[in-house]
């Protein structure tokens, strides 16, 4: 008997999946693949059930003869071992980024005479409701909050992009590309920066925007997205205030807050020693971390300590001393910051920290040393890379150039070719 193979990456079965199975039965014995957790997160589909639970769900479906784990989104492992006669899939993979997977599967299966069968995607109200419920579940605080820790465990490096509004959150959420290895790639989480939050309001980055306003930004982004959120918490403020904010952020579903070991009026780290900046004592900052950890109610929420020693030119020894003290106080991660274009001091810090601590996540923000690729950062023990302000910096020159062009031309025709049609923006919003 010939074999029909289809791969599922869903936690909930709807009419579309049943339709795929029914079509697959017409071609032979039906084997369903369960896409592994680590591959699902590369395809914008974060699992809410474990691999084992999903495999058991698929086994319970009528018409399914066998269920296997698929550990490669490009199907190489399955096609090389199972060699199915047919790969059956909804025709939604003929469009957008997923088409590169389809093309690769056709190349693999054609080598021995196999065939890809595209089934018209099922569109009805029941399917739409199931998809909406799944998105709503992914956005619920208890699911979103825990996702960052799982990503750290499951991926070589967690890629985080800055978002400062609902629209930029949607761009981070929905952008999927084919990388140089022919695989799909995307951002894993969102960074809500105090610098970009302040800049978006036309205000200086000196903690002038209060926490209530910053919580509004978080809400705007969380209402339309499902990915984990890391908040730039500046200095954390007074310990008494920080404790309260930890509870608030945890309740909202934020995955982590990063606070820096400075005191007094906040000055942006980009200025380094050009302005007076006061680094907090190890004792005081450790007490703030410990108080925040004591206040939180779940094990999911992360408090990450940002060390400014390299920014303030106090050296690696001071940075390491603080890192070990802050982890001893309960910090769930260490962010090491540098303004230098040469990443040597970042690499040295990471290597020396890893000699004594193999587990605590390391976070970096490669704004200055932007020539370094993610795999090189990971090789030095980095777990999270944050692209902290690129979305804001991309938007400003584009908007300024558009405004200047309209003023010069006294009409909008000259700028139209560089603008995205609004219907495409609306389509992005309507996908939620």
C-alpha positions as CSV (number, residue, x, y, z in Angstrom):
1,X,0.0,0.0,0.0
2,X,1.2,3.5,-0.8
3,X,1.8,6.1,1.9
4,X,0.3,9.5,2.2
5,X,2.0,11.9,4.6
6,X,0.8,15.2,6.1
7,X,2.3,17.3,8.8
8,X,0.2,19.1,11.5
9,X,1.4,21.9,13.7
10,X,-1.8,22.6,15.6
11,X,-3.1,22.2,19.1
12,X,-6.7,22.2,18.0
13,X,-8.3,20.1,15.3
14,X,-10.8,21.7,13.0
15,X,-12.6,20.9,9.7
16,X,-9.6,21.8,7.6
17,X,-7.5,19.1,9.3
18,X,-10.2,16.5,8.9
19,X,-10.5,17.4,5.2
20,X,-6.7,16.9,4.7
21,X,-7.0,13.4,6.3
22,X,-9.9,12.4,4.2
23,X,-8.1,13.5,1.0
24,X,-4.9,11.7,2.1
25,X,-6.9,8.4,2.7
26,X,-7.7,8.4,-1.0
27,X,-4.0,8.0,-1.9
28,X,-3.0,5.3,0.6
29,X,-2.1,4.7,4.2
30,X,-2.1,7.9,6.2
31,X,0.8,9.0,8.3
32,X,0.6,12.3,10.2
33,X,3.7,14.1,11.3
34,X,3.7,16.2,14.4
35,X,6.0,19.2,13.9
36,X,8.4,19.4,16.9
37,X,8.3,22.3,19.4
38,X,11.6,23.8,18.3
39,X,10.5,23.8,14.7
40,X,7.0,25.1,15.4
41,X,8.3,28.3,17.0
42,X,10.2,29.0,13.8
43,X,6.9,29.1,11.9
44,X,4.9,31.6,14.1
45,X,3.0,28.8,15.8
46,X,4.1,28.5,19.4
47,X,2.7,25.3,20.9
48,X,0.4,25.4,23.9
49,X,0.5,21.6,24.2
50,X,3.6,19.4,24.4
51,X,4.8,17.2,21.5
52,X,3.5,14.1,23.3
53,X,0.0,15.7,23.8
54,X,-0.2,16.7,20.2
55,X,0.9,13.3,18.9
56,X,-1.8,11.7,21.1
57,X,-4.4,14.1,19.7
58,X,-3.5,13.1,16.1
59,X,-3.6,9.4,16.9
60,X,-7.2,9.8,18.1
61,X,-8.4,11.0,14.7
62,X,-10.3,8.6,12.4
63,X,-8.4,7.7,9.3
64,X,-4.9,8.1,10.8
65,X,-2.8,5.0,10.6
66,X,0.4,6.3,12.3
67,X,1.8,9.4,13.9
68,X,5.5,10.3,13.9
69,X,7.5,13.3,15.1
70,X,8.8,15.7,12.3
71,X,11.9,17.5,13.5
72,X,12.6,19.5,10.4
73,X,10.3,22.1,9.0
74,X,11.7,21.4,5.5
75,X,10.6,17.7,5.8
76,X,14.2,16.3,5.1
77,X,14.1,13.9,8.1
78,X,10.7,12.5,7.2
79,X,11.2,12.2,3.4
80,X,14.7,10.6,3.8
81,X,13.4,7.9,6.2
82,X,9.7,7.4,5.3
83,X,9.9,8.2,1.6
84,X,6.1,8.8,1.3
85,X,4.5,8.4,-2.1
86,X,2.4,11.5,-1.5
87,X,2.8,14.6,0.7
88,X,-0.6,16.2,1.2
89,X,-1.0,19.8,2.4
90,X,-3.4,22.7,2.3
91,X,-2.8,25.0,-0.7
92,X,-2.0,27.8,1.8
93,X,1.7,26.8,1.5
94,X,1.7,27.9,-2.1
95,X,1.8,31.5,-0.9
96,X,4.0,33.8,1.2
97,X,7.0,32.5,3.0
98,X,5.7,28.9,3.3
99,X,6.1,28.4,-0.5
100,X,9.9,27.8,0.0
101,X,9.1,24.8,2.1
102,X,6.7,23.4,-0.6
103,X,9.4,24.0,-3.3
104,X,11.9,22.1,-1.2
105,X,9.5,19.2,-0.6
106,X,8.8,18.9,-4.3
107,X,12.5,18.7,-5.0
108,X,13.0,16.0,-2.4
109,X,10.0,13.8,-3.3
110,X,10.4,14.1,-7.0
111,X,13.8,12.5,-6.8
112,X,12.1,9.1,-6.3
113,X,8.8,9.7,-8.2
114,X,6.7,11.0,-5.3
115,X,4.1,13.7,-5.6
116,X,2.8,16.7,-3.7
117,X,-1.0,17.1,-3.4
118,X,-2.3,20.5,-2.7
119,X,-5.8,20.6,-1.1
120,X,-7.9,23.8,-1.2
121,X,-7.7,25.4,2.2
122,X,-10.8,25.2,4.2
123,X,-12.4,28.5,4.9
124,X,-15.6,28.6,7.1
125,X,-16.8,30.1,10.3
126,X,-15.9,27.1,12.4
127,X,-12.3,27.2,11.2
128,X,-12.1,30.9,11.7
129,X,-13.4,30.6,15.3
130,X,-10.9,27.8,16.1
131,X,-8.1,30.0,14.8
132,X,-9.3,33.0,16.8
133,X,-9.6,30.9,20.0
134,X,-6.0,29.6,19.5
135,X,-4.7,33.2,19.0
136,X,-6.6,34.4,22.1
137,X,-5.2,31.5,24.1
138,X,-1.6,32.3,23.0
139,X,-2.2,35.9,24.1
140,X,-3.5,35.0,27.6
141,X,-1.1,36.2,30.3
142,X,-0.3,32.7,31.7
143,X,0.7,31.4,28.3
144,X,2.6,34.5,27.0
145,X,4.5,35.0,30.3
146,X,6.0,31.5,30.4
147,X,7.1,31.5,26.7
148,X,10.4,33.3,27.1
149,X,11.9,30.7,29.4
150,X,10.8,28.0,27.0
151,X,12.4,29.8,24.1
152,X,15.7,30.1,26.0
153,X,15.6,26.3,26.5
154,X,14.5,25.5,22.9
155,X,16.5,27.8,20.7
156,X,20.2,28.5,20.2
157,X,19.5,32.2,20.6
158,X,16.3,34.2,21.2
159,X,15.9,37.0,18.7
160,X,14.1,40.1,20.1
161,X,13.0,43.1,18.1
162,X,11.9,46.5,19.5
163,X,8.2,47.5,19.2
164,X,6.7,50.8,20.4
165,X,3.1,50.6,19.2
166,X,0.4,48.1,18.1
167,X,1.5,48.4,14.5
168,X,5.2,47.8,15.1
169,X,4.2,44.9,17.3
170,X,2.2,43.4,14.4
171,X,5.3,43.8,12.2
172,X,7.4,41.9,14.7
173,X,4.7,39.3,15.1
174,X,4.1,38.7,11.4
175,X,7.4,39.0,9.7
176,X,8.7,35.7,8.5
177,X,11.6,35.3,6.0
178,X,13.6,32.6,4.2
179,X,17.1,32.7,5.6
180,X,20.4,31.8,3.8
181,X,19.9,28.1,4.6
182,X,16.5,28.0,3.0
183,X,14.7,27.8,6.3
184,X,11.9,30.1,7.7
185,X,13.0,32.6,10.4
186,X,11.3,35.1,12.5
187,X,11.6,37.2,15.7
188,X,10.9,35.4,18.9
189,X,9.9,38.2,21.2
190,X,9.4,42.0,21.5
191,X,11.4,44.6,23.4
192,X,9.5,47.6,24.7
193,X,12.2,50.2,25.1
194,X,12.0,53.3,27.4
195,X,14.1,55.2,24.8
196,X,11.7,54.4,21.9
197,X,8.6,54.8,24.1
198,X,9.8,58.3,25.1
199,X,10.9,59.2,21.6
200,X,7.5,58.1,20.2
201,X,6.0,60.7,22.5
202,X,8.5,63.4,21.6
203,X,10.0,63.3,25.1
204,X,13.6,62.9,26.4
205,X,14.7,59.5,27.7
206,X,15.0,60.5,31.4
207,X,12.1,58.3,32.9
208,X,9.8,61.2,32.1
209,X,7.2,58.9,30.7
210,X,5.6,57.4,33.8
211,X,4.8,53.7,34.4
212,X,1.1,54.2,33.7
213,X,1.8,55.5,30.2
214,X,4.3,52.7,29.6
215,X,1.7,50.1,30.7
216,X,-0.6,51.6,28.1
217,X,2.0,50.9,25.4
218,X,2.3,47.4,26.6
219,X,-1.5,47.0,26.5
220,X,-1.6,48.4,22.9
221,X,1.0,45.8,21.8
222,X,-0.4,42.9,23.7
223,X,-3.9,43.4,22.4
224,X,-2.8,42.5,18.9
225,X,0.1,40.1,19.3
226,X,0.9,36.8,21.0
227,X,4.7,36.8,21.3
228,X,6.6,37.3,24.6
229,X,7.3,40.8,25.8
230,X,10.5,42.0,27.6
231,X,10.2,45.5,29.2
232,X,13.0,48.0,29.6
233,X,12.5,48.9,33.2
234,X,15.2,51.6,33.4
235,X,16.6,51.6,36.9
236,X,13.5,50.0,38.4
237,X,12.9,53.2,40.5
238,X,12.6,53.0,44.2
239,X,12.5,49.4,45.5
240,X,9.1,49.9,47.0
241,X,7.8,51.0,43.5
242,X,9.7,48.2,41.7
243,X,8.0,45.6,43.9
244,X,4.6,46.9,42.9
245,X,5.5,47.1,39.2
246,X,6.7,43.5,39.2
247,X,3.3,42.3,40.3
248,X,1.6,44.5,37.7
249,X,3.8,43.3,34.9
250,X,3.5,39.7,35.9
251,X,-0.3,39.9,36.0
252,X,-0.3,41.5,32.5
253,X,1.7,38.6,31.0
254,X,5.0,40.3,30.5
255,X,7.8,37.7,30.4
256,X,10.7,39.8,31.8
257,X,11.8,43.2,33.0
258,X,15.4,44.4,32.6
259,X,16.6,46.9,35.1
260,X,20.0,48.7,35.1
261,X,22.3,49.2,38.0
262,X,22.3,53.0,38.0
263,X,20.7,55.6,40.4
264,X,19.5,59.1,40.2
265,X,18.0,60.8,37.1
266,X,18.2,58.3,34.3
267,X,20.6,59.2,31.4
268,X,20.7,57.1,28.3
269,X,23.7,54.7,28.1
270,X,24.5,55.9,24.6
271,X,26.1,59.0,26.3
272,X,28.4,56.8,28.4
273,X,30.9,58.9,30.4
274,X,30.0,62.1,28.4
275,X,27.3,62.8,31.1
276,X,27.4,62.2,34.8
277,X,25.9,58.8,35.5
278,X,25.9,57.1,39.0
279,X,26.2,53.4,39.3
280,X,24.3,51.9,42.1
281,X,26.2,49.9,44.8
282,X,26.2,46.2,44.5
283,X,24.4,45.9,47.9
284,X,21.6,48.3,47.0
285,X,20.9,46.8,43.6
286,X,21.1,43.2,44.9
287,X,18.4,44.2,47.5
288,X,16.2,45.6,44.8
289,X,16.5,42.3,42.8
290,X,15.8,40.2,45.9
291,X,12.8,42.3,46.7
292,X,11.4,42.0,43.2
293,X,11.9,38.2,43.2
294,X,10.2,37.9,46.6
295,X,7.2,39.8,45.3
296,X,6.5,37.8,42.2
297,X,3.9,35.1,42.4
298,X,4.9,32.7,39.5
299,X,8.1,31.1,38.5
300,X,7.7,32.3,34.9
301,X,8.5,36.0,35.3
302,X,12.1,37.0,34.9
303,X,14.0,39.9,36.4
304,X,17.2,40.5,34.4
305,X,20.0,42.7,35.8
306,X,21.6,45.1,33.3
307,X,25.2,45.9,34.2
308,X,26.6,49.3,33.1
309,X,30.3,48.8,34.2
310,X,31.6,48.6,30.6
311,X,29.5,51.7,29.5
312,X,31.0,53.6,32.4
313,X,34.5,52.3,31.7
314,X,34.9,50.5,35.0
315,X,36.2,47.3,33.5
316,X,35.5,43.7,33.1
317,X,36.4,42.8,36.7
318,X,33.8,45.2,38.1
319,X,31.2,43.8,35.6
320,X,31.9,40.2,36.6
321,X,31.8,41.0,40.3
322,X,28.4,42.6,39.8
323,X,27.1,39.8,37.6
324,X,27.9,37.1,40.2
325,X,26.5,39.2,43.0
326,X,23.3,39.9,41.1
327,X,22.7,36.2,40.2
328,X,23.3,35.3,43.8
329,X,20.6,37.9,44.7
330,X,18.1,36.0,42.4
331,X,18.5,37.7,39.0
332,X,17.2,35.4,36.3
333,X,19.6,36.8,33.7
334,X,22.4,39.2,33.1
335,X,22.5,41.9,30.4
336,X,25.9,43.2,29.6
337,X,26.1,46.5,27.7
338,X,28.8,48.2,25.7
339,X,29.2,51.2,23.5
340,X,32.3,50.0,21.7
341,X,32.1,48.9,18.0
342,X,34.6,46.1,18.8
343,X,32.8,43.3,20.6
344,X,36.0,42.0,22.3
345,X,35.1,43.1,25.8
346,X,31.6,41.7,25.4
347,X,33.0,38.4,24.3
348,X,35.6,38.4,27.1
349,X,32.8,39.1,29.7
350,X,30.6,36.3,28.3
351,X,33.5,33.7,28.2
352,X,34.6,34.5,31.7
353,X,31.1,34.5,33.1
354,X,30.4,31.1,31.5
355,X,33.5,29.6,33.1
356,X,31.7,29.9,36.5
357,X,28.0,30.0,35.4
358,X,26.8,27.7,32.7
359,X,23.1,28.3,33.2
360,X,22.1,32.0,33.8
361,X,20.9,33.5,30.5
362,X,23.1,36.3,29.0
363,X,21.5,39.2,27.1
364,X,23.2,41.5,24.7
365,X,22.2,44.6,22.7
366,X,24.5,44.7,19.7
367,X,23.6,48.3,18.6
368,X,27.3,49.4,18.5
369,X,28.9,46.1,17.5
370,X,26.3,45.4,14.8
371,X,28.6,43.5,12.6
372,X,28.4,40.5,14.8
373,X,26.0,37.7,13.8
374,X,23.8,35.8,16.1
375,X,25.6,32.5,15.8
376,X,28.9,34.1,16.9
377,X,27.1,35.6,19.9
378,X,25.6,32.2,20.8
379,X,29.1,30.6,20.6
380,X,30.2,32.9,23.5
381,X,27.2,31.8,25.6
382,X,24.7,34.6,24.7
383,X,21.1,33.5,25.0
384,X,19.1,36.6,24.0
385,X,19.9,39.3,21.5
386,X,17.9,42.5,21.5
387,X,17.6,44.8,18.5
388,X,16.7,47.7,20.7
389,X,15.8,50.6,18.5
390,X,16.0,49.8,14.8
391,X,12.3,50.1,14.1
392,X,12.1,53.6,15.5
393,X,15.3,54.6,13.7
394,X,14.0,53.2,10.4
395,X,10.6,55.1,10.7
396,X,12.0,58.5,11.5
397,X,14.1,59.2,8.3
398,X,11.3,57.7,6.1
399,X,8.7,60.0,7.6
400,X,11.0,63.0,7.6
401,X,11.9,62.5,3.9
402,X,8.2,62.1,3.0
403,X,7.2,65.3,4.8
404,X,10.1,67.2,3.1
405,X,9.2,65.9,-0.4
406,X,5.5,66.9,-0.1
407,X,6.5,70.4,1.1
408,X,8.9,70.8,-1.9
409,X,6.5,69.4,-4.5
410,X,3.3,70.9,-3.0
411,X,1.6,67.5,-3.8
412,X,2.0,63.9,-2.8
413,X,2.6,62.2,-6.1
414,X,6.4,62.2,-5.8
415,X,6.4,60.1,-2.6
416,X,3.7,57.7,-3.7
417,X,6.1,55.1,-5.1
418,X,7.9,54.8,-1.8
419,X,4.8,54.3,0.2
420,X,3.1,51.0,1.1
421,X,-0.6,50.9,-0.1
422,X,-2.8,51.3,2.9
423,X,-4.8,48.2,2.0
424,X,-1.7,46.1,2.6
425,X,-1.4,47.7,6.1
426,X,-5.0,47.0,6.8
427,X,-4.6,43.4,5.6
428,X,-1.8,42.9,8.2
429,X,-4.2,44.2,10.9
430,X,-7.1,42.1,9.7
431,X,-5.1,38.9,10.1
432,X,-5.4,39.1,13.9
